[in-house]
């Protein structure tokens, strides 16, 4: 079996589709032209409002074997995916490919539809029960393909994935198809993930529970790309947007990691006027953001911009003037949603603007530094965010690859132990983000600097920070708890991890036992 540039064995094809092995973070040179949806027109006075979701599906021409798409901006509060799949079942439509940006625990009922053959393929991030179910193997006709936010946009824009019918949840829409996620009783924040779906799908259906008079503004989804509008009782529950990963940690260990991370970027001279940064939404990253706020306030530093997903902590920095602009792909709490309505410098952005590899500009490339997490890291600085050390496919990629490849300094924050499981491995269980784009790994035991970045090592040592090797920290952790069990993998591939350029950086195989 061929291997990629990281030595990972990659099948030549899966489900009849050839796979291209990963060759390096920036090796691929795009070729070809952008894809697009079919040309259409409409006459004055045409009525786009369908009487029901079922009727909209009938009018769309959806049939067996087609691809349906969704965004995940309601996160664990999404209601639309299940409504659509249930309606398809009632209409006798099956063998569908589900192309959602991400799935969450609220989507666990989809397991039944997979078992019944209504859904036979999934492409998108799998969080929780669906990932665990798929990890058992033999559940889908083809293994799921996981992409980063920018990678999904690229896949649609270049025609790698064709969407037959896009279902776009909107907290507000008008009868002509203009739609957004920041107004209405169930606002979820920007719905920019679905912009490319509306552009490129054969048929686009906006689904809302708040039909506003024309024009609904801002028109994140524009009327010219929308075939139908449907009103339902509820498209999503904003209460499900906030999850346990979106709160500042109270763990002393994790707070120490956050403190070291902020001190590291400060020692590197990156906390300065005009900087751009991104902090993830995990507990350690949010703690680092709070500490960064204090340092900026104390030193008078002002950032030019910050990139979201946005929480109330970043909104507070904007309102205080510590950050000049927020470029936002998704809102993670009510304060972030409200800020879109009130602050002119809180700007939504599409995943294409954010991180499309096949483009002439990515917002992530303008970042001075970023704080990101991971489930594992290995001695080559490769990071895993998709599986745990038990090999179960439980998390999506999100913007991890996109941010790490663009930021001037990418900081991975994680503890050396979770429970009694070491987080620093000889080799990560699954490679999500390659070590060549990781600069620092910060744990409670010290800071490891990628050998490619001798400049950073010198800066950190001058500041008196505890520079260690990953090997040293790994051995310390293993002296406490041992090396930990390793899963034994079979041959069956249960997941494909794409790099942001469309090549395959790793595959997830079915766990057959333990060693």
Secondary structure, DSSP 8 states (H G I E B T S, - for coil): --B-TTS-B--SEETTEE--B---TT-----S-----------TT---EESSHHHHHHHHT--TT-EEEE--TTGGGB-HHHHHHHHHHHTT--SEEEEESEE-GGGTTHHHHHHTTSEEEEBSEE-SHHHHHHHTSSSSSS-EEE--HHHHHHHHHTTSS--SEEEEEESEEETTS-EESSSSTT--S--GGGHHHHHH-SEEEEEES-EESS--SS-SB-GGG--EEEE-S-SB-GGGT--GGGS----HHHHHHHHHHHHHHHHTT-SSTT-EEEE-SSHHHHHHHHHHHHHHHHHT--EEEEE-SB-HHHHHHHHHTSEEEEEES-B-SHHHHHHHHH-TTEEE--HHHHH-SSSS--GGGG-SEEEE--SEEETT--EE-SB-TT--B----TTHHHHHHH-SEEEEE--SEETTEESEESS-SS-SB-GGG--EEEETTEEEE-TT-HHHHHHHHHTT--EE-HHHHHHHHHHHH-S---EEEEEEEEEEEE-TTS-EEEEEEEEEEE-
